[in-house]
Amino acid sequence: MIGRCVAGVLLGFPLAAALLRLFLHALPNDGADWLIPVLILFFPLWMALISGAFAFRNAGRAWVTLGSATIAAFFALWLAR
């Protein structure tokens, strides 16, 4: 159980940041007008990812799934620049 919590905390933080950055990148003017609302949305999204980590059967699946999602999100950011 602690492994899923740590996976959600450590991998959920960069995943939430990357997902919100992708959202901002899709908006006009690179999302400059939406920066503050997105920053406010960051914490609830991170908490949702931490909570979602407990949906996995074991810690290994949580680490692999959240890790691959984080890598995919940062790869999408790299492609978008």
PyMOL Python script that loads the backbone (N, CA, C, O; Angstrom):
from pymol import cmd

cmd.read_pdbstr("""\
ATOM      1  N   MET A   1       0.817  -1.193   0.000  1.00  0.00           N
ATOM      2  CA  MET A   1       0.000   0.000   0.000  1.00  0.00           C
ATOM      3  C   MET A   1       0.862   1.259   0.000  1.00  0.00           C
ATOM      4  O   MET A   1       0.517   2.242  -0.657  1.00  0.00           O
ATOM      5  N   ILE A   2       1.951   1.241   0.711  1.00  0.00           N
ATOM      6  CA  ILE A   2       2.826   2.409   0.737  1.00  0.00           C
ATOM      7  C   ILE A   2       3.501   2.620  -0.621  1.00  0.00           C
ATOM      8  O   ILE A   2       3.799   3.749  -1.009  1.00  0.00           O
ATOM      9  N   GLY A   3       3.737   1.513  -1.337  1.00  0.00           N
ATOM     10  CA  GLY A   3       4.347   1.628  -2.661  1.00  0.00           C
ATOM     11  C   GLY A   3       3.460   2.358  -3.642  1.00  0.00           C
ATOM     12  O   GLY A   3       3.947   3.142  -4.456  1.00  0.00           O
ATOM     13  N   ARG A   4       2.160   2.113  -3.575  1.00  0.00           N
ATOM     14  CA  ARG A   4       1.233   2.821  -4.454  1.00  0.00           C
ATOM     15  C   ARG A   4       1.150   4.293  -4.079  1.00  0.00           C
ATOM     16  O   ARG A   4       1.037   5.155  -4.951  1.00  0.00           O
ATOM     17  N   CYS A   5       1.204   4.579  -2.794  1.00  0.00           N
ATOM     18  CA  CYS A   5       1.173   5.973  -2.340  1.00  0.00           C
ATOM     19  C   CYS A   5       2.413   6.720  -2.827  1.00  0.00           C
ATOM     20  O   CYS A   5       2.310   7.841  -3.326  1.00  0.00           O
ATOM     21  N   VAL A   6       3.563   6.109  -2.685  1.00  0.00           N
ATOM     22  CA  VAL A   6       4.806   6.750  -3.123  1.00  0.00           C
ATOM     23  C   VAL A   6       4.818   6.916  -4.639  1.00  0.00           C
ATOM     24  O   VAL A   6       5.299   7.928  -5.148  1.00  0.00           O
ATOM     25  N   ALA A   7       4.295   5.933  -5.361  1.00  0.00           N
ATOM     26  CA  ALA A   7       4.213   6.050  -6.822  1.00  0.00           C
ATOM     27  C   ALA A   7       3.315   7.220  -7.207  1.00  0.00           C
ATOM     28  O   ALA A   7       3.644   7.993  -8.107  1.00  0.00           O
ATOM     29  N   GLY A   8       2.196   7.345  -6.532  1.00  0.00           N
ATOM     30  CA  GLY A   8       1.303   8.456  -6.834  1.00  0.00           C
ATOM     31  C   GLY A   8       1.909   9.803  -6.518  1.00  0.00           C
ATOM     32  O   GLY A   8       1.719  10.766  -7.260  1.00  0.00           O
ATOM     33  N   VAL A   9       2.637   9.874  -5.420  1.00  0.00           N
ATOM     34  CA  VAL A   9       3.248  11.154  -5.029  1.00  0.00           C
ATOM     35  C   VAL A   9       4.409  11.512  -5.955  1.00  0.00           C
ATOM     36  O   VAL A   9       4.479  12.631  -6.463  1.00  0.00           O
ATOM     37  N   LEU A  10       5.311  10.571  -6.172  1.00  0.00           N
ATOM     38  CA  LEU A  10       6.520  10.878  -6.944  1.00  0.00           C
ATOM     39  C   LEU A  10       6.282  10.959  -8.441  1.00  0.00           C
ATOM     40  O   LEU A  10       6.902  11.777  -9.121  1.00  0.00           O
ATOM     41  N   LEU A  11       5.397  10.126  -8.965  1.00  0.00           N
ATOM     42  CA  LEU A  11       5.148  10.151 -10.403  1.00  0.00           C
ATOM     43  C   LEU A  11       3.933  11.001 -10.763  1.00  0.00           C
ATOM     44  O   LEU A  11       3.809  11.460 -11.899  1.00  0.00           O
ATOM     45  N   GLY A  12       3.045  11.210  -9.809  1.00  0.00           N
ATOM     46  CA  GLY A  12       1.878  12.034 -10.077  1.00  0.00           C
ATOM     47  C   GLY A  12       2.213  13.504 -10.215  1.00  0.00           C
ATOM     48  O   GLY A  12       1.577  14.216 -10.993  1.00  0.00           O
ATOM     49  N   PHE A  13       3.201  13.967  -9.474  1.00  0.00           N
ATOM     50  CA  PHE A  13       3.592  15.377  -9.538  1.00  0.00           C
ATOM     51  C   PHE A  13       4.065  15.775 -10.936  1.00  0.00           C
ATOM     52  O   PHE A  13       3.518  16.715 -11.512  1.00  0.00           O
ATOM     53  N   PRO A  14       5.077  15.083 -11.507  1.00  0.00           N
ATOM     54  CA  PRO A  14       5.491  15.493 -12.858  1.00  0.00           C
ATOM     55  C   PRO A  14       4.441  15.184 -13.922  1.00  0.00           C
ATOM     56  O   PRO A  14       4.357  15.881 -14.933  1.00  0.00           O
ATOM     57  N   LEU A  15       3.635  14.133 -13.697  1.00  0.00           N
ATOM     58  CA  LEU A  15       2.588  13.829 -14.668  1.00  0.00           C
ATOM     59  C   LEU A  15       1.534  14.932 -14.694  1.00  0.00           C
ATOM     60  O   LEU A  15       1.095  15.342 -15.768  1.00  0.00           O
ATOM     61  N   ALA A  16       1.129  15.411 -13.532  1.00  0.00           N
ATOM     62  CA  ALA A  16       0.161  16.511 -13.474  1.00  0.00           C
ATOM     63  C   ALA A  16       0.735  17.767 -14.122  1.00  0.00           C
ATOM     64  O   ALA A  16       0.035  18.467 -14.853  1.00  0.00           O
ATOM     65  N   ALA A  17       1.987  18.047 -13.858  1.00  0.00           N
ATOM     66  CA  ALA A  17       2.616  19.229 -14.446  1.00  0.00           C
ATOM     67  C   ALA A  17       2.687  19.115 -15.968  1.00  0.00           C
ATOM     68  O   ALA A  17       2.402  20.078 -16.680  1.00  0.00           O
ATOM     69  N   ALA A  18       3.063  17.951 -16.457  1.00  0.00           N
ATOM     70  CA  ALA A  18       3.181  17.768 -17.905  1.00  0.00           C
ATOM     71  C   ALA A  18       1.812  17.824 -18.582  1.00  0.00           C
ATOM     72  O   ALA A  18       1.680  18.407 -19.659  1.00  0.00           O
ATOM     73  N   LEU A  19       0.803  17.230 -17.970  1.00  0.00           N
ATOM     74  CA  LEU A  19      -0.533  17.259 -18.561  1.00  0.00           C
ATOM     75  C   LEU A  19      -1.087  18.676 -18.620  1.00  0.00           C
ATOM     76  O   LEU A  19      -1.697  19.068 -19.615  1.00  0.00           O
ATOM     77  N   LEU A  20      -0.876  19.433 -17.567  1.00  0.00           N
ATOM     78  CA  LEU A  20      -1.367  20.811 -17.576  1.00  0.00           C
ATOM     79  C   LEU A  20      -0.572  21.683 -18.539  1.00  0.00           C
ATOM     80  O   LEU A  20      -1.124  22.610 -19.131  1.00  0.00           O
ATOM     81  N   ARG A  21       0.694  21.403 -18.700  1.00  0.00           N
ATOM     82  CA  ARG A  21       1.495  22.151 -19.678  1.00  0.00           C
ATOM     83  C   ARG A  21       1.040  21.831 -21.095  1.00  0.00           C
ATOM     84  O   ARG A  21       1.000  22.714 -21.952  1.00  0.00           O
ATOM     85  N   LEU A  22       0.695  20.571 -21.345  1.00  0.00           N
ATOM     86  CA  LEU A  22       0.150  20.218 -22.654  1.00  0.00           C
ATOM     87  C   LEU A  22      -1.166  20.946 -22.904  1.00  0.00           C
ATOM     88  O   LEU A  22      -1.430  21.403 -24.016  1.00  0.00           O
ATOM     89  N   PHE A  23      -1.989  21.049 -21.860  1.00  0.00           N
ATOM     90  CA  PHE A  23      -3.245  21.782 -21.983  1.00  0.00           C
ATOM     91  C   PHE A  23      -2.981  23.248 -22.305  1.00  0.00           C
ATOM     92  O   PHE A  23      -3.635  23.818 -23.178  1.00  0.00           O
ATOM     93  N   LEU A  24      -2.030  23.860 -21.608  1.00  0.00           N
ATOM     94  CA  LEU A  24      -1.703  25.264 -21.869  1.00  0.00           C
ATOM     95  C   LEU A  24      -1.137  25.449 -23.269  1.00  0.00           C
ATOM     96  O   LEU A  24      -1.406  26.452 -23.931  1.00  0.00           O
ATOM     97  N   HIS A  25      -0.359  24.483 -23.710  1.00  0.00           N
ATOM     98  CA  HIS A  25       0.253  24.583 -25.033  1.00  0.00           C
ATOM     99  C   HIS A  25      -0.804  24.551 -26.137  1.00  0.00           C
ATOM    100  O   HIS A  25      -0.612  25.138 -27.202  1.00  0.00           O
ATOM    101  N   ALA A  26      -1.914  23.865 -25.882  1.00  0.00           N
ATOM    102  CA  ALA A  26      -2.972  23.768 -26.885  1.00  0.00           C
ATOM    103  C   ALA A  26      -3.806  25.041 -26.985  1.00  0.00           C
ATOM    104  O   ALA A  26      -4.514  25.231 -27.974  1.00  0.00           O
ATOM    105  N   LEU A  27      -3.740  25.902 -26.002  1.00  0.00           N
ATOM    106  CA  LEU A  27      -4.527  27.132 -26.002  1.00  0.00           C
ATOM    107  C   LEU A  27      -3.836  28.214 -26.822  1.00  0.00           C
ATOM    108  O   LEU A  27      -2.620  28.170 -27.010  1.00  0.00           O
ATOM    109  N   PRO A  28      -4.613  29.195 -27.314  1.00  0.00           N
ATOM    110  CA  PRO A  28      -3.993  30.304 -28.032  1.00  0.00           C
ATOM    111  C   PRO A  28      -3.073  31.119 -27.110  1.00  0.00           C
ATOM    112  O   PRO A  28      -3.296  31.217 -25.904  1.00  0.00           O
ATOM    113  N   ASN A  29      -2.061  31.683 -27.707  1.00  0.00           N
ATOM    114  CA  ASN A  29      -1.086  32.501 -26.985  1.00  0.00           C
ATOM    115  C   ASN A  29      -0.378  31.683 -25.914  1.00  0.00           C
ATOM    116  O   ASN A  29       0.050  32.215 -24.890  1.00  0.00           O
ATOM    117  N   ASP A  30      -0.262  30.398 -26.162  1.00  0.00           N
ATOM    118  CA  ASP A  30       0.411  29.448 -25.260  1.00  0.00           C
ATOM    119  C   ASP A  30      -0.199  29.436 -23.864  1.00  0.00           C
ATOM    120  O   ASP A  30       0.484  29.134 -22.885  1.00  0.00           O
ATOM    121  N   GLY A  31      -1.479  29.762 -23.774  1.00  0.00           N
ATOM    122  CA  GLY A  31      -2.204  29.682 -22.515  1.00  0.00           C
ATOM    123  C   GLY A  31      -1.857  30.743 -21.497  1.00  0.00           C
ATOM    124  O   GLY A  31      -2.062  30.538 -20.301  1.00  0.00           O
ATOM    125  N   ALA A  32      -1.340  31.864 -21.939  1.00  0.00           N
ATOM    126  CA  ALA A  32      -0.932  32.907 -20.998  1.00  0.00           C
ATOM    127  C   ALA A  32      -2.111  33.437 -20.179  1.00  0.00           C
ATOM    128  O   ALA A  32      -1.948  33.797 -19.013  1.00  0.00           O
ATOM    129  N   ASP A  33      -3.276  33.485 -20.778  1.00  0.00           N
ATOM    130  CA  ASP A  33      -4.455  33.993 -20.056  1.00  0.00           C
ATOM    131  C   ASP A  33      -5.004  32.983 -19.058  1.00  0.00           C
ATOM    132  O   ASP A  33      -5.757  33.360 -18.160  1.00  0.00           O
ATOM    133  N   TRP A  34      -4.652  31.732 -19.192  1.00  0.00           N
ATOM    134  CA  TRP A  34      -5.190  30.661 -18.350  1.00  0.00           C
ATOM    135  C   TRP A  34      -4.174  30.154 -17.327  1.00  0.00           C
ATOM    136  O   TRP A  34      -4.425  29.134 -16.685  1.00  0.00           O
ATOM    137  N   LEU A  35      -3.068  30.812 -17.158  1.00  0.00           N
ATOM    138  CA  LEU A  35      -2.002  30.307 -16.293  1.00  0.00           C
ATOM    139  C   LEU A  35      -2.449  30.163 -14.839  1.00  0.00           C
ATOM    140  O   LEU A  35      -2.220  29.112 -14.240  1.00  0.00           O
ATOM    141  N   ILE A  36      -3.066  31.162 -14.264  1.00  0.00           N
ATOM    142  CA  ILE A  36      -3.474  31.103 -12.854  1.00  0.00           C
ATOM    143  C   ILE A  36      -4.541  30.035 -12.623  1.00  0.00           C
ATOM    144  O   ILE A  36      -4.406  29.264 -11.672  1.00  0.00           O
ATOM    145  N   PRO A  37      -5.599  29.944 -13.445  1.00  0.00           N
ATOM    146  CA  PRO A  37      -6.555  28.853 -13.222  1.00  0.00           C
ATOM    147  C   PRO A  37      -5.931  27.463 -13.350  1.00  0.00           C
ATOM    148  O   PRO A  37      -6.308  26.540 -12.627  1.00  0.00           O
ATOM    149  N   VAL A  38      -4.991  27.320 -14.255  1.00  0.00           N
ATOM    150  CA  VAL A  38      -4.331  26.020 -14.416  1.00  0.00           C
ATOM    151  C   VAL A  38      -3.450  25.729 -13.213  1.00  0.00           C
ATOM    152  O   VAL A  38      -3.374  24.579 -12.779  1.00  0.00           O
ATOM    153  N   LEU A  39      -2.789  26.724 -12.668  1.00  0.00           N
ATOM    154  CA  LEU A  39      -1.987  26.510 -11.467  1.00  0.00           C
ATOM    155  C   LEU A  39      -2.864  26.113 -10.282  1.00  0.00           C
ATOM    156  O   LEU A  39      -2.453  25.312  -9.442  1.00  0.00           O
ATOM    157  N   ILE A  40      -4.057  26.668 -10.217  1.00  0.00           N
ATOM    158  CA  ILE A  40      -4.989  26.283  -9.158  1.00  0.00           C
ATOM    159  C   ILE A  40      -5.474  24.856  -9.378  1.00  0.00           C
ATOM    160  O   ILE A  40      -5.725  24.133  -8.413  1.00  0.00           O
ATOM    161  N   LEU A  41      -5.607  24.449 -10.618  1.00  0.00           N
ATOM    162  CA  LEU A  41      -6.059  23.095 -10.951  1.00  0.00           C
ATOM    163  C   LEU A  41      -4.988  22.038 -10.699  1.00  0.00           C
ATOM    164  O   LEU A  41      -5.299  20.850 -10.615  1.00  0.00           O
ATOM    165  N   PHE A  42      -3.730  22.460 -10.576  1.00  0.00           N
ATOM    166  CA  PHE A  42      -2.636  21.504 -10.429  1.00  0.00           C
ATOM    167  C   PHE A  42      -2.792  20.616  -9.192  1.00  0.00           C
ATOM    168  O   PHE A  42      -2.651  19.396  -9.282  1.00  0.00           O
ATOM    169  N   PHE A  43      -3.079  21.217  -8.052  1.00  0.00           N
ATOM    170  CA  PHE A  43      -3.149  20.433  -6.816  1.00  0.00           C
ATOM    171  C   PHE A  43      -4.274  19.405  -6.840  1.00  0.00           C
ATOM    172  O   PHE A  43      -4.032  18.257  -6.466  1.00  0.00           O
ATOM    173  N   PRO A  44      -5.506  19.755  -7.263  1.00  0.00           N
ATOM    174  CA  PRO A  44      -6.539  18.711  -7.338  1.00  0.00           C
ATOM    175  C   PRO A  44      -6.206  17.594  -8.328  1.00  0.00           C
ATOM    176  O   PRO A  44      -6.538  16.432  -8.092  1.00  0.00           O
ATOM    177  N   LEU A  45      -5.552  17.946  -9.433  1.00  0.00           N
ATOM    178  CA  LEU A  45      -5.157  16.909 -10.385  1.00  0.00           C
ATOM    179  C   LEU A  45      -4.111  15.987  -9.783  1.00  0.00           C
ATOM    180  O   LEU A  45      -4.169  14.772  -9.971  1.00  0.00           O
ATOM    181  N   TRP A  46      -3.164  16.553  -9.068  1.00  0.00           N
ATOM    182  CA  TRP A  46      -2.142  15.742  -8.415  1.00  0.00           C
ATOM    183  C   TRP A  46      -2.769  14.817  -7.370  1.00  0.00           C
ATOM    184  O   TRP A  46      -2.398  13.647  -7.273  1.00  0.00           O
ATOM    185  N   MET A  47      -3.710  15.334  -6.597  1.00  0.00           N
ATOM    186  CA  MET A  47      -4.405  14.503  -5.600  1.00  0.00           C
ATOM    187  C   MET A  47      -5.225  13.403  -6.277  1.00  0.00           C
ATOM    188  O   MET A  47      -5.324  12.297  -5.747  1.00  0.00           O
ATOM    189  N   ALA A  48      -5.807  13.690  -7.429  1.00  0.00           N
ATOM    190  CA  ALA A  48      -6.546  12.664  -8.171  1.00  0.00           C
ATOM    191  C   ALA A  48      -5.615  11.567  -8.664  1.00  0.00           C
ATOM    192  O   ALA A  48      -5.985  10.393  -8.666  1.00  0.00           O
ATOM    193  N   LEU A  49      -4.415  11.938  -9.080  1.00  0.00           N
ATOM    194  CA  LEU A  49      -3.443  10.935  -9.519  1.00  0.00           C
ATOM    195  C   LEU A  49      -2.953  10.089  -8.344  1.00  0.00           C
ATOM    196  O   LEU A  49      -2.749   8.884  -8.491  1.00  0.00           O
ATOM    197  N   ILE A  50      -2.767  10.706  -7.196  1.00  0.00           N
ATOM    198  CA  ILE A  50      -2.378   9.949  -6.010  1.00  0.00           C
ATOM    199  C   ILE A  50      -3.493   8.980  -5.632  1.00  0.00           C
ATOM    200  O   ILE A  50      -3.230   7.817  -5.327  1.00  0.00           O
ATOM    201  N   SER A  51      -4.722   9.449  -5.650  1.00  0.00           N
ATOM    202  CA  SER A  51      -5.852   8.579  -5.326  1.00  0.00           C
ATOM    203  C   SER A  51      -6.012   7.481  -6.362  1.00  0.00           C
ATOM    204  O   SER A  51      -6.343   6.346  -6.022  1.00  0.00           O
ATOM    205  N   GLY A  52      -5.781   7.811  -7.615  1.00  0.00           N
ATOM    206  CA  GLY A  52      -5.890   6.825  -8.683  1.00  0.00           C
ATOM    207  C   GLY A  52      -4.848   5.731  -8.592  1.00  0.00           C
ATOM    208  O   GLY A  52      -5.053   4.634  -9.112  1.00  0.00           O
ATOM    209  N   ALA A  53      -3.735   6.013  -7.940  1.00  0.00           N
ATOM    210  CA  ALA A  53      -2.700   4.991  -7.785  1.00  0.00           C
ATOM    211  C   ALA A  53      -3.186   3.837  -6.922  1.00  0.00           C
ATOM    212  O   ALA A  53      -2.671   2.724  -7.031  1.00  0.00           O
ATOM    213  N   PHE A  54      -4.160   4.084  -6.076  1.00  0.00           N
ATOM    214  CA  PHE A  54      -4.691   3.018  -5.227  1.00  0.00           C
ATOM    215  C   PHE A  54      -5.654   2.108  -5.974  1.00  0.00           C
ATOM    216  O   PHE A  54      -6.096   1.102  -5.419  1.00  0.00           O
ATOM    217  N   ALA A  55      -5.985   2.430  -7.202  1.00  0.00           N
ATOM    218  CA  ALA A  55      -6.862   1.580  -8.001  1.00  0.00           C
ATOM    219  C   ALA A  55      -6.123   0.380  -8.579  1.00  0.00           C
ATOM    220  O   ALA A  55      -6.753  -0.570  -9.042  1.00  0.00           O
ATOM    221  N   PHE A  56      -4.804   0.414  -8.555  1.00  0.00           N
ATOM    222  CA  PHE A  56      -4.020  -0.691  -9.107  1.00  0.00           C
ATOM    223  C   PHE A  56      -3.949  -1.838  -8.108  1.00  0.00           C
ATOM    224  O   PHE A  56      -4.060  -1.641  -6.898  1.00  0.00           O
ATOM    225  N   ARG A  57      -3.762  -3.040  -8.643  1.00  0.00           N
ATOM    226  CA  ARG A  57      -3.704  -4.233  -7.783  1.00  0.00           C
ATOM    227  C   ARG A  57      -2.487  -4.238  -6.865  1.00  0.00           C
ATOM    228  O   ARG A  57      -2.576  -4.626  -5.700  1.00  0.00           O
ATOM    229  N   ASN A  58      -1.357  -3.803  -7.401  1.00  0.00           N
ATOM    230  CA  ASN A  58      -0.148  -3.793  -6.583  1.00  0.00           C
ATOM    231  C   ASN A  58       0.705  -2.573  -6.944  1.00  0.00           C
ATOM    232  O   ASN A  58       0.405  -1.836  -7.883  1.00  0.00           O
ATOM    233  N   ALA A  59       1.755  -2.391  -6.185  1.00  0.00           N
ATOM    234  CA  ALA A  59       2.595  -1.209  -6.367  1.00  0.00           C
ATOM    235  C   ALA A  59       3.349  -1.245  -7.690  1.00  0.00           C
ATOM    236  O   ALA A  59       3.584  -0.203  -8.301  1.00  0.00           O
ATOM    237  N   GLY A  60       3.723  -2.424  -8.126  1.00  0.00           N
ATOM    238  CA  GLY A  60       4.460  -2.533  -9.382  1.00  0.00           C
ATOM    239  C   GLY A  60       3.670  -2.014 -10.566  1.00  0.00           C
ATOM    240  O   GLY A  60       4.203  -1.304 -11.419  1.00  0.00           O
ATOM    241  N   ARG A  61       2.406  -2.370 -10.614  1.00  0.00           N
ATOM    242  CA  ARG A  61       1.567  -1.878 -11.708  1.00  0.00           C
ATOM    243  C   ARG A  61       1.385  -0.371 -11.621  1.00  0.00           C
ATOM    244  O   ARG A  61       1.348   0.306 -12.649  1.00  0.00           O
ATOM    245  N   ALA A  62       1.274   0.151 -10.435  1.00  0.00           N
ATOM    246  CA  ALA A  62       1.138   1.604 -10.275  1.00  0.00           C
ATOM    247  C   ALA A  62       2.394   2.306 -10.775  1.00  0.00           C
ATOM    248  O   ALA A  62       2.304   3.298 -11.498  1.00  0.00           O
ATOM    249  N   TRP A  63       3.560   1.800 -10.396  1.00  0.00           N
ATOM    250  CA  TRP A  63       4.816   2.400 -10.841  1.00  0.00           C
ATOM    251  C   TRP A  63       4.960   2.341 -12.353  1.00  0.00           C
ATOM    252  O   TRP A  63       5.342   3.326 -12.983  1.00  0.00           O
ATOM    253  N   VAL A  64       4.656   1.184 -12.935  1.00  0.00           N
ATOM    254  CA  VAL A  64       4.823   1.030 -14.388  1.00  0.00           C
ATOM    255  C   VAL A  64       3.834   1.907 -15.144  1.00  0.00           C
ATOM    256  O   VAL A  64       4.209   2.577 -16.106  1.00  0.00           O
ATOM    257  N   THR A  65       2.586   1.908 -14.721  1.00  0.00           N
ATOM    258  CA  THR A  65       1.571   2.672 -15.436  1.00  0.00           C
ATOM    259  C   THR A  65       1.793   4.171 -15.293  1.00  0.00           C
ATOM    260  O   THR A  65       1.784   4.899 -16.287  1.00  0.00           O
ATOM    261  N   LEU A  66       1.990   4.633 -14.075  1.00  0.00           N
ATOM    262  CA  LEU A  66       2.219   6.071 -13.885  1.00  0.00           C
ATOM    263  C   LEU A  66       3.551   6.508 -14.490  1.00  0.00           C
ATOM    264  O   LEU A  66       3.666   7.615 -15.015  1.00  0.00           O
ATOM    265  N   GLY A  67       4.545   5.643 -14.414  1.00  0.00           N
ATOM    266  CA  GLY A  67       5.843   5.965 -15.015  1.00  0.00           C
ATOM    267  C   GLY A  67       5.765   6.067 -16.519  1.00  0.00           C
ATOM    268  O   GLY A  67       6.325   6.990 -17.112  1.00  0.00           O
ATOM    269  N   SER A  68       5.071   5.123 -17.148  1.00  0.00           N
ATOM    270  CA  SER A  68       4.950   5.184 -18.603  1.00  0.00           C
ATOM    271  C   SER A  68       4.071   6.359 -19.031  1.00  0.00           C
ATOM    272  O   SER A  68       4.317   6.964 -20.074  1.00  0.00           O
ATOM    273  N   ALA A  69       3.057   6.685 -18.242  1.00  0.00           N
ATOM    274  CA  ALA A  69       2.235   7.864 -18.557  1.00  0.00           C
ATOM    275  C   ALA A  69       3.048   9.144 -18.428  1.00  0.00           C
ATOM    276  O   ALA A  69       2.892  10.063 -19.232  1.00  0.00           O
ATOM    277  N   THR A  70       3.907   9.209 -17.429  1.00  0.00           N
ATOM    278  CA  THR A  70       4.764  10.390 -17.252  1.00  0.00           C
ATOM    279  C   THR A  70       5.745  10.515 -18.406  1.00  0.00           C
ATOM    280  O   THR A  70       5.944  11.606 -18.940  1.00  0.00           O
ATOM    281  N   ILE A  71       6.358   9.406 -18.790  1.00  0.00           N
ATOM    282  CA  ILE A  71       7.296   9.434 -19.921  1.00  0.00           C
ATOM    283  C   ILE A  71       6.578   9.839 -21.197  1.00  0.00           C
ATOM    284  O   ILE A  71       7.101  10.631 -21.982  1.00  0.00           O
ATOM    285  N   ALA A  72       5.374   9.297 -21.409  1.00  0.00           N
ATOM    286  CA  ALA A  72       4.608   9.645 -22.607  1.00  0.00           C
ATOM    287  C   ALA A  72       4.224  11.122 -22.610  1.00  0.00           C
ATOM    288  O   ALA A  72       4.263  11.764 -23.659  1.00  0.00           O
ATOM    289  N   ALA A  73       3.857  11.667 -21.464  1.00  0.00           N
ATOM    290  CA  ALA A  73       3.481  13.076 -21.394  1.00  0.00           C
ATOM    291  C   ALA A  73       4.681  13.979 -21.680  1.00  0.00           C
ATOM    292  O   ALA A  73       4.557  14.977 -22.392  1.00  0.00           O
ATOM    293  N   PHE A  74       5.836  13.628 -21.127  1.00  0.00           N
ATOM    294  CA  PHE A  74       7.023  14.449 -21.407  1.00  0.00           C
ATOM    295  C   PHE A  74       7.502  14.283 -22.838  1.00  0.00           C
ATOM    296  O   PHE A  74       8.061  15.216 -23.414  1.00  0.00           O
ATOM    297  N   PHE A  75       7.293  13.114 -23.417  1.00  0.00           N
ATOM    298  CA  PHE A  75       7.618  12.922 -24.830  1.00  0.00           C
ATOM    299  C   PHE A  75       6.699  13.772 -25.697  1.00  0.00           C
ATOM    300  O   PHE A  75       7.141  14.356 -26.687  1.00  0.00           O
ATOM    301  N   ALA A  76       5.423  13.844 -25.330  1.00  0.00           N
ATOM    302  CA  ALA A  76       4.488  14.696 -26.069  1.00  0.00           C
ATOM    303  C   ALA A  76       4.876  16.174 -25.938  1.00  0.00           C
ATOM    304  O   ALA A  76       4.753  16.939 -26.894  1.00  0.00           O
ATOM    305  N   LEU A  77       5.341  16.564 -24.758  1.00  0.00           N
ATOM    306  CA  LEU A  77       5.828  17.937 -24.593  1.00  0.00           C
ATOM    307  C   LEU A  77       7.054  18.194 -25.471  1.00  0.00           C
ATOM    308  O   LEU A  77       7.199  19.267 -26.056  1.00  0.00           O
ATOM    309  N   TRP A  78       7.917  17.209 -25.551  1.00  0.00           N
ATOM    310  CA  TRP A  78       9.114  17.361 -26.382  1.00  0.00           C
ATOM    311  C   TRP A  78       8.728  17.480 -27.845  1.00  0.00           C
ATOM    312  O   TRP A  78       9.322  18.267 -28.583  1.00  0.00           O
ATOM    313  N   LEU A  79       7.733  16.702 -28.273  1.00  0.00           N
ATOM    314  CA  LEU A  79       7.276  16.781 -29.658  1.00  0.00           C
ATOM    315  C   LEU A  79       6.571  18.115 -29.948  1.00  0.00           C
ATOM    316  O   LEU A  79       6.622  18.617 -31.071  1.00  0.00           O
ATOM    317  N   ALA A  80       5.929  18.671 -28.952  1.00  0.00           N
ATOM    318  CA  ALA A  80       5.152  19.898 -29.157  1.00  0.00           C
ATOM    319  C   ALA A  80       6.010  21.149 -29.208  1.00  0.00           C
ATOM    320  O   ALA A  80       5.531  22.195 -29.646  1.00  0.00           O
ATOM    321  N   ARG A  81       7.252  21.078 -28.779  1.00  0.00           N
ATOM    322  CA  ARG A  81       8.047  22.310 -28.762  1.00  0.00           C
ATOM    323  C   ARG A  81       8.578  22.654 -30.091  1.00  0.00           C
ATOM    324  O   ARG A  81       9.266  23.663 -30.239  1.00  0.00           O
TER     325      ARG A  81
END
""", "prot")
cmd.dss("prot")
cmd.show_as("cartoon", "prot")
cmd.util.cbc("prot")
cmd.orient("prot")
